[in-house]
């Protein structure tokens, strides 16, 4: 009995000291961000067609807290919550030896971040010529610089179902219902490589689904496919304290696949002909920066996007530009004063959509 007790004690001793080697390593982090910006809207953008000046001093929605988890050299994970609260990231990734598989919610291959524009909660010029598909549920394979992902589709109509029923109903005398049928996930891919101080990324994506409309009274049905695609190029060049970066993209109905773009970025509908109208678009942005010291960095950027909708009177274009300074006060503590403008250009109907001029700063502490 005594020998059995000694044996059990030895087993418990060994397990107690070896168990931590099997435990995951957790690395927690967070980022608190406050926006303080005044926005001066032109007559076309302001309430009651009058210019308007307002202050936004609030916690940014992209403030976050999360953790990176390392289970082994092959298995890692991560989660991150925003201040909504909302789930930003939740995924696991396994390395099979040169080939990695990611399962969960993460940034898709169609995400480039050359700009550091802080207005609007770190907008980064993304809706004004940038490339941003956000964080989505996906299964992704990575081999070296190549990523291929099956992404959660976004079967968005980008117009109101009640409006469809009303508009088509006025013409046909019947109320219409709307349904979207998705049969395959969104497909995205990217490839990254470096040449000396130049980093290059090439990416593309494709999505398709059917939009089905039927007369509720008669049961008659019509359908049309909503197909979207985008191809994009991103480049960044570092030369000492100078940095130059930018991207270019072109595509069709990119709004329907969840790309963040200001303007008429998705399919429209011709109420008289009762058919869908495609939106062809392109955009670019260019950013330059100069790092004076560890405490001070300057940056300026410009972005532009344009959408050409079938049968529209005019192209719908938007542009934005800004200048800023990042001032580091201590490790992980900095402010970013910025001044800029967003010009919403002319809409697809040819009408001036006004502009916003803004100035202020972002406060941020990373921990």
C-alpha positions in Angstrom: 0.0 0.0 0.0 2.9 2.3 0.9 4.5 1.6 -2.5 1.3 2.4 -4.3 1.0 5.7 -2.5 4.6 6.6 -3.4 3.9 5.6 -7.0 0.7 7.8 -7.2 2.5 10.7 -5.6 5.3 10.4 -8.2 2.7 10.4 -11.0 1.0 13.5 -9.6 4.4 15.2 -9.2 5.3 14.5 -12.9 2.0 15.6 -14.2 2.0 18.8 -12.2 5.4 19.9 -13.6 4.8 18.7 -17.2 1.2 20.0 -17.6 2.3 23.6 -18.3 4.3 22.4 -21.3 1.0 21.3 -22.9 -0.8 24.5 -22.0 -1.4 27.2 -24.6 0.6 30.5 -24.4 -1.8 33.5 -24.3 -0.7 37.0 -25.2 -3.3 39.6 -24.5 -3.4 43.0 -26.1 -5.7 46.0 -26.4 -6.1 49.4 -28.1 -8.1 52.4 -26.8 -8.9 55.1 -29.4 -10.8 58.4 -29.1 -11.8 60.5 -32.1 -12.1 64.3 -31.8 -13.1 65.8 -35.1 -15.1 68.7 -36.4 -16.8 68.2 -39.7 -18.0 71.1 -41.9 -20.7 69.8 -44.4 -21.5 71.7 -47.5 -25.1 72.7 -48.4 -25.7 69.5 -50.4 -24.6 67.3 -47.4 -26.0 69.3 -44.5 -29.5 69.0 -43.0 -32.2 71.0 -44.8 -29.8 71.8 -47.6 -27.7 74.0 -45.4 -24.1 73.9 -44.4 -23.5 72.3 -41.0 -20.6 72.1 -38.5 -20.5 69.3 -35.9 -18.1 67.8 -33.4 -17.6 64.1 -32.9 -15.8 63.3 -29.6 -16.3 59.6 -28.9 -14.8 56.2 -28.5 -13.9 54.7 -31.9 -15.7 51.6 -32.9 -12.3 49.9 -33.8 -11.0 50.1 -30.2 -10.3 46.5 -29.3 -9.1 43.9 -26.9 -8.0 40.4 -27.8 -5.4 37.7 -27.5 -3.0 35.6 -29.6 -2.8 32.0 -28.6 0.0 29.6 -29.3 -0.7 25.9 -28.7 2.3 24.5 -30.4 4.7 25.5 -33.2 2.1 24.2 -35.7 -1.2 25.4 -34.1 -2.1 29.0 -33.3 -5.3 31.0 -32.7 -6.6 34.5 -32.1 -9.7 36.3 -31.0 -10.5 40.0 -30.9 -13.5 42.1 -29.8 -14.3 45.6 -30.8 -16.0 48.3 -28.6 -19.5 47.6 -30.1 -19.1 45.0 -28.6 -18.6 43.1 -31.8 -16.5 40.1 -32.8 -13.7 41.2 -35.0 -11.4 38.1 -35.2 -11.8 34.5 -34.2 -9.8 31.9 -36.0 -7.4 29.0 -35.7 -4.5 28.2 -38.0 -2.6 25.0 -38.5 0.8 24.8 -40.2 1.2 21.4 -42.0 4.8 22.3 -43.0 4.9 25.0 -45.7 1.1 24.9 -46.1 -1.2 26.6 -43.6 -5.0 26.3 -43.2 -7.0 29.0 -41.4 -10.6 28.4 -40.3 -12.7 31.2 -38.8 -13.1 35.0 -39.1 -10.1 37.0 -40.3 -9.2 39.6 -42.8 -9.8 38.2 -46.3 -7.2 38.4 -49.1 -8.9 41.5 -50.5 -7.6 43.9 -47.8 -4.8 46.5 -48.4 -3.8 49.3 -45.9 -1.4 51.7 -47.5 -3.1 54.8 -45.9 -3.3 55.9 -42.2 -6.1 58.4 -42.6 -7.6 58.5 -39.1 -10.8 60.5 -39.7 -14.1 58.5 -39.4 -12.6 56.0 -37.0 -9.5 55.2 -39.0 -11.1 55.3 -42.5 -7.6 54.8 -44.2 -9.1 56.2 -47.5 -10.6 52.7 -47.9 -14.0 53.9 -49.3 -12.4 56.4 -51.6 -10.3 54.2 -53.9 -9.0 51.7 -51.4 -9.4 47.9 -51.3 -11.3 46.7 -48.2 -13.4 43.6 -47.9 -13.2 43.4 -44.1 -13.1 40.5 -41.7 -15.3 37.6 -42.8 -15.9 33.9 -42.1 -13.7 31.8 -44.4 -11.6 28.7 -45.0 -8.2 29.9 -46.3 -5.1 28.0 -47.5 -1.7 29.7 -47.6 1.4 28.5 -49.4 4.3 30.9 -49.2 3.0 34.3 -50.5 -0.1 32.7 -52.1 -3.5 32.8 -50.3 -6.7 31.2 -51.6 -9.9 31.5 -49.6 -13.6 30.4 -49.7 -15.3 33.4 -48.1 -18.8 33.9 -46.7 -20.9 35.3 -49.5 -22.7 38.7 -49.2 -25.9 38.4 -51.2 -26.8 42.0 -50.7 -29.4 43.8 -52.9 -28.2 47.3 -52.1 -31.7 48.6 -52.6 -34.8 48.4 -50.4 -37.2 45.5 -50.9 -40.2 47.6 -50.1 -39.1 50.1 -52.8 -38.9 47.3 -55.3 -42.4 46.1 -54.5 -43.7 49.7 -54.7 -41.9 50.6 -57.9 -42.7 47.4 -59.8 -46.1 47.2 -58.3 -47.0 50.7 -59.6 -46.0 49.5 -63.1 -47.4 46.0 -63.2 -50.3 46.3 -60.7 -48.9 43.4 -58.7 -46.8 43.3 -55.5 -43.4 41.6 -55.9 -41.4 39.6 -53.4 -37.6 39.2 -53.5 -35.3 36.3 -52.8 -31.6 35.7 -53.2 -30.2 32.2 -54.0 -26.5 31.5 -53.3 -25.0 28.3 -54.5 -21.2 28.8 -54.1 -19.1 30.8 -51.6 -17.2 34.0 -52.6 -13.7 33.1 -54.0 -10.7 35.3 -53.2 -7.0 34.9 -53.8 -3.8 37.0 -53.4 -0.1 36.7 -53.9 2.6 38.8 -52.1 6.2 39.1 -52.8 9.1 41.5 -52.2 11.9 43.0 -54.4 14.5 44.9 -52.4 12.6 47.7 -50.7 9.5 47.2 -52.8 6.5 45.1 -51.5 3.9 44.0 -54.1 0.4 42.4 -53.6 -1.9 41.1 -56.3 -5.5 40.1 -55.4 -8.8 39.2 -56.9 -12.2 38.0 -56.0 -15.4 36.7 -57.6 -19.0 36.1 -56.4 -22.3 35.3 -58.0 -25.9 34.7 -56.9 -29.4 34.8 -58.3 -32.0 37.4 -57.4 -35.5 36.0 -57.8 -38.5 38.2 -58.0 -42.1 36.9 -58.1 -45.6 38.4 -58.3 -47.3 37.4 -55.0 -50.7 37.4 -56.6 -50.0 35.2 -59.7 -46.9 33.4 -58.7 -45.1 34.4 -61.9 -41.3 34.4 -61.3 -38.3 36.1 -62.9 -34.7 35.8 -61.9 -31.3 37.4 -62.9 -27.8 36.7 -61.7 -25.8 39.3 -59.8 -22.1 38.7 -60.6 -19.3 40.6 -59.0 -15.5 40.6 -59.6 -12.5 42.7 -58.6 -8.8 42.7 -59.4 -6.4 44.8 -57.4 -2.7 45.7 -57.1 -1.0 47.1 -54.0 2.6 48.4 -53.8 4.7 49.9 -51.0 8.3 51.2 -51.3 10.5 52.2 -48.3 13.6 54.3 -48.9 15.1 55.3 -45.6 12.8 57.8 -43.8 10.6 58.0 -46.9 7.6 55.8 -47.7 5.5 55.7 -50.8 2.5 53.4 -51.1 -0.7 53.0 -53.1 -3.2 50.6 -54.8 -5.3 50.4 -57.9 -8.4 48.3 -58.5 -11.1 47.7 -61.1 -14.2 45.5 -61.0 -18.0 45.2 -61.4 -20.7 45.3 -58.8 -18.1 45.4 -56.0 -20.6 46.7 -53.5 -22.6 43.5 -53.8 -19.5 41.4 -52.7 -19.1 43.6 -49.6 -16.2 45.9 -50.8 -16.3 49.2 -48.8 -16.7 51.9 -51.5 -18.5 55.2 -51.4 -20.8 55.7 -54.4 -23.0 53.7 -56.6 -21.0 50.5 -56.3 -23.6 47.8 -56.8 -26.2 46.7 -59.2 -29.1 49.1 -59.9 -32.6 48.3 -61.3 -34.4 49.6 -64.3 -38.0 49.9 -63.0 -39.5 50.2 -66.5 -37.7 47.3 -68.0 -37.6 45.4 -64.7 -33.9 44.4 -65.2 -30.7 44.8 -63.3 -28.0 47.3 -64.3 -24.4 46.6 -63.7 -22.0 49.0 -62.1 -18.4 49.1 -63.5 -15.9 50.8 -61.3 -12.3 51.6 -60.6 -10.3 53.4 -58.0 -6.9 54.2 -56.7 -5.1 55.8 -53.8 -1.6 57.2 -53.3 0.2 57.9 -49.9 3.5 59.4 -49.1 5.1 59.6 -45.6 8.3 61.0 -44.0 9.6 59.8 -40.6 11.5 62.7 -39.0 12.3 60.9 -35.8 11.0 58.2 -33.4 8.6 60.9 -32.1 7.3 62.5 -35.3 6.0 61.2 -38.7 4.2 63.1 -41.5 1.8 61.7 -44.0 -0.4 62.8 -46.9 -2.7 60.9 -49.1 -5.2 61.1 -51.9 -7.9 58.6 -53.1 -10.4 58.5 -56.0 -13.1 56.1 -57.1 -15.5 56.1 -60.1 -18.6 54.0 -60.9 -20.3 53.8 -64.3 -23.8 52.3 -64.1 -25.5 51.1 -67.2 -28.0 53.7 -68.6 -27.0 56.3 -65.9 -26.8 60.0 -66.9 -23.3 60.5 -65.4 -20.5 58.6 -63.7 -20.5 58.6 -59.9 -17.2 59.7 -58.5 -15.7 60.4 -55.0 -12.4 61.7 -53.8 -10.6 62.4 -50.6 -7.3 63.9 -49.4 -5.6 64.6 -46.1 -2.4 65.6 -44.3 -1.5 64.5 -40.8 1.3 64.1 -38.2 1.7 61.2 -35.9 3.2 62.4 -32.6 4.5 59.6 -30.2 4.3 60.8 -26.6 5.5 57.5 -25.1 5.7 53.8 -26.0 2.2 52.9 -27.3 0.9 56.4 -26.6 0.3 58.8 -29.5 -1.9 61.4 -31.1 -2.6 62.1 -34.8 -3.7 65.6 -35.8 -5.2 65.6 -39.3 -7.0 67.9 -41.7 -8.7 66.7 -44.9 -11.6 66.8 -47.3 -14.1 64.3 -48.8 -15.6 65.4 -52.1 -18.6 63.3 -53.0 -18.6 64.6 -56.6 -21.5 64.1 -58.9 -24.0 61.2 -58.5 -25.2 58.9 -61.2 -28.1 61.4 -61.8 -25.6 64.2 -62.5 -26.4 66.1 -59.3 -23.6 67.6 -57.1 -23.5 65.5 -53.9 -21.5 68.0 -51.8 -18.4 67.7 -49.7 -17.1 67.4 -46.1 -14.1 69.4 -44.7 -12.8 68.1 -41.4 -10.1 68.8 -38.9 -9.2 67.3 -35.5 -7.2 64.5 -34.0 -7.1 60.9 -32.9 -5.9 59.8 -29.4 -4.6 56.3 -29.0 -3.0 54.0 -26.3 -2.0 50.5 -27.2 -1.5 48.1 -24.3 
